[in-house]
């Protein structure tokens, strides 16, 4: 299998790469069009703000490449949020950041009442168990989250989580998937989710 981790310039790529290597797959890290087009599977990681991430994608000429991808793609954390239509995370009171527009819905600042932001630590996800991404992952399983913005629950939501409000924990549409949590930091079940994606 040829797996390409898309080098967005805004992610801790080493931890993602090591998580995949532990599953017996040797990924490449690249922002080269040929590597992305020829891959069997794609991983879209991301750390930081939506504004910086989308600027990086544009500067590296990755926006159309990702939108036109035909192979399965899995986004991690901000990588998932970039699949959405828009994000409020502009950081300077500008209008919404336009994202890739693949997954329906908008990424918004979480409304958590008296709870702390960022939402950081282990939390449960709920799903109906029908999607192959959740093979051997029971509903109610814990995964590791670090974020202050979240994608609302939409028709593309495959699993949800609650932290002051419900939000999309895993999404999917056509060949595009995303996890708001960090599978590479989520122990055995995080590894299982990555394995399930590789086996889809």
N, C-alpha and C positions, 0 to 999 in steps of 0.2 A: 504494500500500500504506500502511495506517495501522499504524505500529509504535509501541508504547508501552514505554518503559523504566520499570519499576515503581520508584518512588522509595521505597526501603526506609529511607532516612535513615541508611544505614550503608554508603555506597559512594562511590567517586570517579566520579560520573556523567558528568563532562565527558569523560573519556577514552573511555568507552563510547559516548557520544553522537557524538564525533568519528570514532570507528572506523566507525560506521554511516553517518555523513554521507559519508565517503570512498567508500562504495559506492553513492552516489547516492540514498539514502533519507533523508528528513528525519524523525527520530523526535520524539516528544514525551516529556517526563519528567513523570510524574504518579503520584499515589497516589489519584486520584479514581476512584470506582467506574465512572462512565460511560466514562471514557477507557480503562479496563482492559477492560470488557465489549465495547466497540465496536472494539477493536483487531483487526487481522488476525493480528498476531504480537506476542508479549510477550517482553521480556528481563527477567530477574531477577538483578541484580548484587548483590554483597555483599562487604564488607570488615569485619574485626573478629572478634568472638566470636559463637558460636551463641546464647549467652544474650541478648546485647544485640540481636542481629538478630531473634530471635523475639519479644522484648519490643516492639521497634519495629513488627513486623508486627501484633502484637495491638493496640497502641495506635492504629495507623492503620487498624484494621479491615480488614486485607488477607488474613488467614488464610483465611477462607472464600472470598473472591474468587479467590484463587490456586488453592485446592483444586478449585473448581468451574469453572475455566477450560476452555473447549472448544477454543480456538485453540492452535496450537503455541507452546510456551514454552521458552525456553533460559535456564538459570541459569549464571552465571559464578562460579567459585571458591566463596566462601561461599554464593552463590546456589544452586549445585548442592547443597552440603551441606544447606541448609535443606529441600531436597526429600526428604531421607531420613526414616527413621522416628524416629531419635533421634541425639543427639550427646553424647559424653563431655565436651565443652568447656564445662563450667559455670564453671571458673576458681576455684571456692571449695569444692571437695570435696562439693558437693551431689550429689543423684541426677542421672541423665541428663537432658538437656534434650530435651523432646519437640518434634520438628520437624514438618514439614507432613505426613509420613506418606504421601507419594506414591510414592517410589522405595523398594524394599525395602532393608534393610541399616542398619547403624549406623556413624556417624562416630566414629573412635577415634584416640587419640594414636598417631602413627606409631612403630613400633619399628624403629629404624634402626641399632642397634649403635653402631659408632664413627663413623658419619656425622653430620654436623651437622644440627641442627634450628634454624630451619625449613628445609625443603626449598625452596631458593631458587635459581632459575636455569633453564637449558634442559635438558630431558630428553625422551627419546623415548617415543612412545606406540605401542602395537601393536594392530592391529585386523585383521579379516578382509576388509575392503574392500567388504562387501556393503551397508552402510547408506549412504543418500544424503548423510548428513552428511559422509562422507569422500570425496566426489567430488573427484578431482584432489589428494588428500592421501594419499601413499603410507604404508603401515605403516612404522614406523621414523622418521617425521618428528618434528622437535623443536618443542616448545612451551615457553612460559615459565610456571614454577610459583613460587608463594610460599605455603607452608602448612606447618603442623605436624600437623594432623589430616587424616585421609583416610577416605573411604568404602571399606569392604571390597569385595572382588570378589563380585558377586551375579549373579543371572540377568538383571538389568537392565544389566549392564556391557556397553558397546559397544566400549570401548577400555580398555586397562590400561597402567599404567606401573609401573616398579620403582624403588624407592629404599629399599634395605634390606629391603623387602618389596613384594609386588605390591599395587596398590590400583586403584580405579576412576578412570580419567582422563576417560572420557566415559560417561554413562549415558543410558538412554532407556526410557520406558514410556508407551505410548499417545501422547498429544500432549505429553508432558513430557520435556525433555532437559536435560542439564547437562554442563558441562566444568569439571574441577577446575583446569585452567590458566586463564590470562588470555588469551583470544583477542585482545583489544584491544591486548595488548602482545607478541603473537607473530608480528609481521611479516606476510609475504605469506600464509603458511599459516593464520595466525589469521584474516586477512581472508577467506581462502577458506572457512574453516569457517563464519564468519558469513554469507557469501554463500550457501553451501549451505543454511543454515537458512532464509534469506529466500526461497530458491527452492523449498523443499520444498512 
